[in-house]
């Protein structure tokens, strides 16, 4: 009997320890579900990682489980459907346009995108740089042909002899009906993989980029760095100009407004659409800040790139809300009475409606972002720009004269009167050197820099006339 009891005790002890281990593992899973202790338990620290002999030494090193599991950095790969916010802003805010209609370009980006850093050798570059681009494209084309021949097992030994024969062949022979030689045109666009450095760290096709990018002029380099284009046409070799984008946006707005007006007003919509401006009103226009608010919940990858399809869902849903608000201003119907077509099916869950990858994704708001968001109030006054008398909303009678003088003399300087400028050169030089350096800003002091006041009064035109008269007298 005693032997049997001795054999049962260690089994009971081991079962109790396993029971406590399970309890600890369950607790850790609830507290920190991604930590190593919840995944592997307590035996890993004792045996595999540190080799501790007892439980006390193992518990001393418990903090190791709070460290995150190391992950490998993903390899950068160029994808057309992955866009950074900088690339999108290059298209929406191009440097050549001062006042951009953001909504139009956003809608065109969502409907016909994505935008790419593809540049045309005919339109984007100057004459000299376009020659370099065409030579590079011919080389890229020949490399692709060579790779395809190797893949298909076609020999490339006689390519040079065939090329010589083609160059020596005359096209005006009796048997040939061709007026000129067959010429396969090169690709007309230089894309990111050939010429453009997508991120300053990662360079694709290094030899091609370094061979041409450094040879481009400053203007063409600036174009490659600051512009992103929307491509279209056959094989996407055509770059849409700003005028084409503007006309395309107006045509899309006209069609959508007409469809909604026919539902509300019937046949009278055909007459109403002729008198409606196809440019969205100013109270519905977006801005850079509203764009960031719209893309705030969109996920990004390791390199801060958005998925184009996620942005497309967000922009098109925001466009639906903006068009409803535009129609409500035209016909006077409340925005709340416009029904959301994606809320008709009641079998769809809220999780599907909030998922950007789902076809049933929708936004819960009824008003555009510009009507909802408010500008942040300035809660403090920075030291660089303290409040002045001019910033007051209402002035008293004795303060109006001071405010007027401050406005008039905001950009004036200290004036030194010098009678004989040629004789007293040293006098005004000393005064100029004693003054402080020029300090830009609206609150800069009036003695920042110095100007001269001559005794003789006259304008710029009079001085020019006087100079010409003096020259004529000298010639006579």
Beta strands, then each sheet from edge to edge (+ up, - down):
strand 1: 82-83
strand 2: 119-120
strand 3: 189-190
strand 4: 231-232
strand 5: 238-239
strand 6: 306-307
strand 7: 414-417
strand 8: 450-453
sheet 1: 1+ 6-
sheet 2: 2+ 3-
sheet 3: 4+ 5-
sheet 4: 7+ 8+
end
